Amino acid sequence: MEFYDFARGDKVEHPVFGKGSIVDIYGDGEAMKVLVKFSKEIGEKKLAVKYAKLVKLNERARLSADNEQTADSQDNEE
C-alpha cells in the first residue's frame, strides 16, 4: 500500500490537465481521491490519486529552498 501526502491547497501538476490546486480530499491510502481545480478551460476534476500521476509542486519548491540553505551553511563553514 502506498502513502499519499496531499492536503487542501497543495499545488499540483497533472500530465494532461496541467497545474492546479487541491480543493478537497476524499478517502485515504490507495482509495484516496482529490478534487483539483485546474485552469478555467479544464475546470475541476475528481481524480484517483493512485492513477493520476500528480506531482506536488509546493513540495518541489520547498526542496529547492532547503537545498539553497544547505549550500549556504556549507559555504559559511569553510
Residue pairs with C-beta under 8 A, 6 or more apart in sequence:
1 29
1 30
2 29
2 30
2 50
3 29
4 28
4 29
4 32
4 49
4 50
5 56
5 59
6 12
6 22
6 25
6 32
6 34
6 49
6 54
6 56
7 22
7 25
8 22
8 23
8 24
8 25
9 21
9 22
10 21
10 22
10 56
10 57
10 58
10 59
11 19
11 20
11 21
11 56
11 57
11 58
12 19
12 20
12 21
12 22
12 34
12 36
12 54
12 55
12 56
12 57
13 19
13 20
13 54
13 55
13 57
14 20
14 36
14 38
14 45
14 47
14 52
14 53
14 54
15 53
17 36
17 38
17 42
17 45
18 38
18 39
18 42
19 38
19 39
19 57
20 36
20 37
20 38
20 39
20 42
20 45
21 36
21 37
22 34
22 35
22 36
23 34
23 35
23 36
23 37
23 44
24 34
24 35
25 32
25 33
25 34
25 35
26 32
26 33
26 34
26 35
26 46
27 33
30 50
31 50
32 48
32 49
32 50
33 46
33 47
33 48
33 49
34 46
34 47
34 49
34 52
34 54
35 44
35 45
35 46
35 47
36 44
36 45
36 46
36 47
36 54
37 43
37 44
38 44
38 45
47 54
